[in-house]
Amino acid sequence: MTDKTFEFEPRFALVMANLKTAREVNQVVENEGEVNIKNFLKFIQNILYNRLPIIQEWKCEFDSNKRYISINYYFGDNWKVLKDDYICIYIEMAYGIDMLFDDDPDVGLYVPMTWKHRNKFAEKLKDNLTKSFMNQWKEPDDEDLIWQFVKIENYAKGDSFDTNGFVNEIEELVRKLVDKKDIIDSAIKQVKR
């Protein structure tokens, strides 16, 4: 036997001391994440329908894969740019293990990568939006020309989550995009000529 001890660095020591809890968190997000996030997005959809009545006239679809669930709003066939794909305003949230890897929800404008007029559309859109349109707007990202993260940490309040504050930020971002419907319509029409 030896009297020597090993000391982890403080942050890693905290993880080791709470590894059981971390494993339980992982199990909860894996087993219950999809259902809870889907129900939360349905709740958000209902709130948006009440607060932004104009989108009740729009088409709304839920889309999910093994990592994300999204609500997609599009202005019917006017935003149809491919046989089976549309430009749409989306709200997307990760579920399962991806929730733990700094994969924050985001709101944005999806434009199919395979649309032949995509780059022209992006330029028209960029020319007609003010630079402060979305305060964290970065360069176009794959299919999402305009997007902004909604930081989960901003709504963690001790042992609870501020769903009202989170939904209010989602609404504000969706409203900004909905308010630009005419610009989006015009850009689609111009590039389709």
N, C-alpha and C positions, 0 to 999 in steps of 0.2 A: 504494500500500500504506500501511497505517496500523499504528502500533504499539499502538493501543488494543486492550484485551481486555474481554470481558464475563464477569462472574462470576455464575453462578446461585447462588441461595440454597443452602446446604449440602445440605439434604434433597433438593431437586430435582436438584442436581448429581449426587448419588449415583444417582438414578433414571436420569438421562441416561447416566451412565457404565456403567450395567448394563442398558440398554434391550434389548440382544440377549438377555440372560438372561431378562428380564421377558417378552419375546416368546416365548421357548422355554417358559417356565412356562405361559403362556397356551395355547400349542399342546398341551402335554401334558395340561392339565386338560380342554381341549376334546375331544381325541382319545381319551384314556384314562380320563377321569373316570368316565363312566357305568359301564363294566365294573368298574373298581376299587371304586367305592362299592357297587355291587350285590353284588359278592363279599364285601366287608367286612360288609354288612348280613346276608348269609347266615351268615357266621362269627358275628356277634353273635347271630343267631337260634339257632344251635346252642349257643352258650354259655348263653343264657338258658334253653333247654330243659333243659340239665343242671343249672343252678343254681336255677331256679324251675320245678320239675316240674309245678306246678299249671297252668301255661299250656299244657302239652302237651294238655290237655283242651279248650282254647279253639280257636277258628278262627283261622287266620293267613293273611293275604294280603299279597302285595307289590303296591305301587302305584307307578307312575312316570308322570311327564310330562316335558316338555322341560327342567325345572329341578330337580326333586326326585325322590327315590326314598324310599319309606317302607315299614316293616313295620307292619301293622295287626293288633292282637289284639282279638278281641271274643268275648264269652261267648255264642256261638251266637245262636239266635233270641230269646233273652231280651233281647238288646241291640238287636234289630231295631226301629227306630222309624219307618221308612218302607218302602215296598214294596221298594226296592232299596238301602237305606242303613242303616247301623248306627252306634251309639255305639261308639267303639273307643279303645284305648290305642295310641298310635303312636310310632314312632321315625322321624324324618325327617332326611334329609341332602341338601344341595344337591350338584350335580355340575356340571362344566363351569365356565364363566366365573363363575357365581354363587358358587362356592367362594372366589373372590378378593375378593368384595365384602362381607366381614364378615357373611356369611350362615351363622351357626353352626348345627350340628345342634340339634334339639330333641326333647324327649319330652313327651307330653301326652295329654290326653283330647279327642278329636274328637267333636263333636256337630253333626249336620247343621243348617245355617242354616234350611232350609225346614221343619224339624219344628215343628209348631204348638205343642208343649209345651216348646220349647227354653228360653224364659225362666223358666218355672215350675221346670223341671228344674234350671237353673242356680242359682236361689234355694235350692231344697231342698238341693242339693249344697253350696253355699257355707255354709249354716246348719250342716251336719254335719261340716265339715272344720275342723280347727284352723287358726289363722292361720299357723302355722309349717309347714304341710303341705309346701309346696315353697318353699324359701328365696328363690327369685327369681320367685315367682308374681306376675304383673302382673294388671291387669284382663283380663277375658275378651277374647280376640283373635279376631275373626271366628268361625270354626267351632271354635276350640280354647279350651275353657273354662279348662283348667288346663294350663300348659305351663312348661317351663324350658329355657333354652339350655344346651348343653354347650360351653363355650368351647374351641375348637380350640387356641388359643395355650397353654392350660394343659398341653397334652400334646406340644408341640414341644420336643424335647430335642436341640438342636444340629442335626445332620444326620439325625436319626431322629424317629419319631413313637411315643409311648408308647401303643401299642394296648391294653395291659393296663389301664393307668390309665383310659383312655377308656372301655373296655368296663365296668370296675368302676363308673364314674359312671352310665353308661347303666343298668346292672343296678339300682343303688340307686334311681334314679328310677322305673323300671318296677315295681320291688318296691313302692314307696310307693303307686303306683296300683293294683296288683294287690291289695295289702292292704286297699284301700278298696272291693273288689268288692261287699261286702254293702251298703255305703252307696249305691253306684251302683245296684245292683239295687233297693233300697228306693225310691230317688228315682224311678227309671223307673216302678215299679209305682204309686207315689202319684200321679204326674202323668197316668198313662194311665187312671185311674179316671174 
